[in-house]
Amino acid sequence: MRKLLIVVIAILVVLFAFNYVFKDRDKTEIRENSALIQEQIRNVSKLVVTEGHFSQVFTYKNSKAVFANLVNVEKKALVVVNADVTVGYDLSQIQYELDEDTKTLRILSIPKEEITINPDFEYYDVSADFLNPFEAEDYNKIKDKVKGQLMKKIEASNLKSNAQNRLISELAKFYILTNSLGWTLEYKGDVVKSSEEFQKLENFKD
């Protein structure tokens, strides 16, 4: 009976040690995978940029009534604008959480695109009256008007969609990595089952 008890105790000790080793190994593997995913996120934490160039010819006119509204004096200019435009995503602003218990990477928020316009203004045929000279306010009005027209051109172009495609290609790296490690990738509560699904998610755009 004593020998049987010793054998049972020995078996229990072996099973406990076996279970402890494998549980510890599993936890270590999860921690290593978690660190690897965080490293991947840091690697893509950069500004993904798409560049474009736009030209705009703009005619500016302004008239002013003087002498009790008896005379109108006009000032005008022909403005040629060449603008370099960038549309980008600062991926260092991605908000995420890692759930090691369920082996899930949750992407909570993706930053909106950043549009930068760097215009170069050239003024031609500038004419103004002594009573209605060109002032800083006029140049500010021209810049605001041109910026508004350039934004319309940007919206009508494929610049934003190209930038988004580049963003999706970077996000697809998260799916490839998590899938290879046996983890789950979620975006705003939706499970991402393929790298192409980023394009289909209705809540992809904030």
JOLIN-V481923 format. One line per field, one symbol per residue. ss: DSSP state (H for helix, E for strand, - for the rest). phi: phi as a letter, one per 30 degrees, with the letter a starting at -180 (. if undefined). A space follows every 10 residues. Layout:
# JOLIN-V481923
ss: ???
phi: ???
This chain:
# JOLIN-V481923
ss: -HHHHHHHHH HHHHHHHHHH HHHHHHHHHH HHHHHHHHHH HHH---EEEE EEEEEEEEEE EEEEEE---- EEEEEEEEEE EEEEEEEEEE HHH-EEEEE- ---EEEEEE- ---EEEEEEE EEEEEEE-E- -E---HHHHH HHHHHHHHHH HHHHHH--HH HHHHHHHHHH HHHHHHHHHH H--EEEE--E E---HHHHH- ------
phi: .ddddddddd dddddddddd dddddddddd dddddddddd dddcdbddbc cbbbbbcbcc bbcbdbhhid bcccbaaccc ccbcbbbbbd ddcdcbbccd dchbccdcac dddcccccdc cbcbhdbace dbddbedddd dddddddddd dddddddcdd dddddddddd dddddedddd cicccbbhic dccadddedc ddcddd
